[in-house]
Amino acid sequence: MTLTDTLSKNLKRLIAFFCVGAALSGCAASKPKLPPAFFPPPPDEPHIQYLMGINNSSDLGSSSGGVGRLLLGGSQVVTSIGKPYGIAYKKGKVYVCDVESGQVIVIDIVQNTMRNLSDEAGAGELRKPIGVAVDDDGNVYVADSGRKDIAVYDDNGKFLRSLGKGLAKRTLVGVAVYKDFVVTVDNASGLIFVLDRKSGEVLNTLGNSPDSTKNPSLPNGLTVDKQGFIHVVNVGNGTVKEYDLDGNMRSSFGTLGDVPGQFTRPRGIDVDDDGNIFVVDAGHGVVQVFNSERRILGDFGRPGLLQGSLNLPAGVVTTKDHVELFQKYAAPGFKLTELIFVTNQFKSSINKLVAVYGMGVMAGWKPQGETKVEPKVEPKGEPKPGVKTEPKEKGGKTGDKQ
C-alpha cells in the first residue's frame, strides 16, 4: 500500500468519524427529553416508574463497545434480542427466552454484558424456549416448546440433562424451581407436574380434581412463590389459581373481561417477596398488580404513552437486588425499592423488548392542592391583640412580700 493510499484511507475514516459524530449529535439535539413515566400518573401518588429498555447489548452502556471501535476497523459482537417471551432473575442476571433466535439470552446487570446461554448442538440444542427458571446453584431450566421438554444447563451453558420428556400433550408453557422441586404445566391437558429437581421423577400431578372449577383452564404461565405455592394463569377462564404442592387449591381470582381485575389474555406471572402478584395481560397490554389479599392495586404499561408503554407483553419478573444500579434512571426524589423486568414481543420507537420499571417512593409527596399549615407561634413577651394583661410586681410571685 502506497503512502497516498494510506493517507486516503485515514482521511475517509476521519470523515466517517465526523459524519457519524454529527449525526449522533443531531439526533441528540432533535430528541426532546421526555418527562418521567409514572404509574399511576399525576396527580396520584407515583408507585412505579418506567426506567429504561433493552433491545441489545449496546443498550447496557458497556464501555467495551461503541462507535469508536467500529470506525477504527475493529469488530464488535452485538447480542440482540429478537422476540422475547419468558423471563427469570437470579443473582444479578436476567434470563430471557428468545423464541425468534431459539436462545436464552443472559443479561448481567452488574457487569453490563449480554450473551447466549448455550450454543450447543445435538441433544443440548434449544429450539423454541418459552419459559425459564434458575436454581440456587445457577443451573438453568428451560421449557422448550420445540423440544417438548425442560432442558437443563449449568451456569456456563453446558447441557446437563432433559426433564419432563413425554409429559406435554402439546406444550410445557412454563417452569419454576422451588427447593428440590421443578414445577411445570402443560397447556393442552391443564395438568401441573411436580418433578424431583435432580432425578426428573414425577412426584405429583395436579389439576385433575373431580371438581373441574378447581383445575387450570388453558394455562398460559406459572410461578412458585417463596412459600412454595404455585400460581397459574388461565386463558380459558381469565383466572389466576393458586395451589400447594399437594394439589389443594388455595385461592382463585379474576374473570374474563376488560376492566381492572379481569383478564383477556393473561401470560406471565410473578410474586415478589412482599406477596404482591404481577400478572401480564397481553390483551390489555398491561401488567396488573395485586396485593397478597388479591385486591388490585393498579396496573402499568398501558399503550399510547410517549415512553413506558408495553407492546404485546409476555413475561414478568421482580427483584429487590441491585436496585442501586438503576437509581440513576429514576426521577429526582423517587427512591427505588424494587425492579420489574417485562418482556415485549414487539418493539417500536417508543418501547424496547425488555422494559425495566422501578417500584419506589417519592420523597415529600403530598396530594395536589394540599397545603401544609404551620402553627402560628406568638412572639414571647408580646401580648396577643385585644388581651389586657396586669403588670407583675417586682420580686417573687405576685402578692409575695419583700
JOVEN-V705772 format. One record per run of one state. SS is the DSSP state (h for helix, s for strand, l for the rest). FROM is the first residue (numbers start at 1). TO is the last residue. If there is no record, write none. Layout:
SS,FROM,TO ; SS,FROM,TO
//
This chain:
l,1,2 ; h,3,30 ; l,31,37 ; s,38,39 ; l,40,47 ; s,48,54 ; l,55,55 ; s,56,56 ; h,57,60 ; l,61,66 ; h,67,71 ; l,72,79 ; s,80,80 ; l,81,83 ; s,84,90 ; l,91,92 ; s,93,98 ; l,99,102 ; s,103,108 ; l,109,112 ; s,113,116 ; l,117,121 ; h,122,124 ; l,125,128 ; s,129,134 ; l,135,139 ; s,140,144 ; l,145,148 ; s,149,153 ; l,154,158 ; s,159,163 ; l,164,171 ; s,172,178 ; l,179,180 ; s,181,186 ; l,187,191 ; s,192,196 ; l,197,201 ; s,202,206 ; l,207,211 ; h,212,214 ; l,215,218 ; s,219,224 ; l,225,229 ; s,230,234 ; l,235,238 ; s,239,243 ; l,244,248 ; s,249,253 ; l,254,255 ; s,256,256 ; l,257,262 ; s,263,263 ; l,264,265 ; s,266,271 ; l,272,276 ; s,277,281 ; l,282,285 ; s,286,290 ; l,291,295 ; s,296,300 ; l,301,312 ; s,313,319 ; l,320,322 ; h,323,329 ; l,330,333 ; s,334,344 ; l,345,353 ; s,354,362 ; l,363,402
//
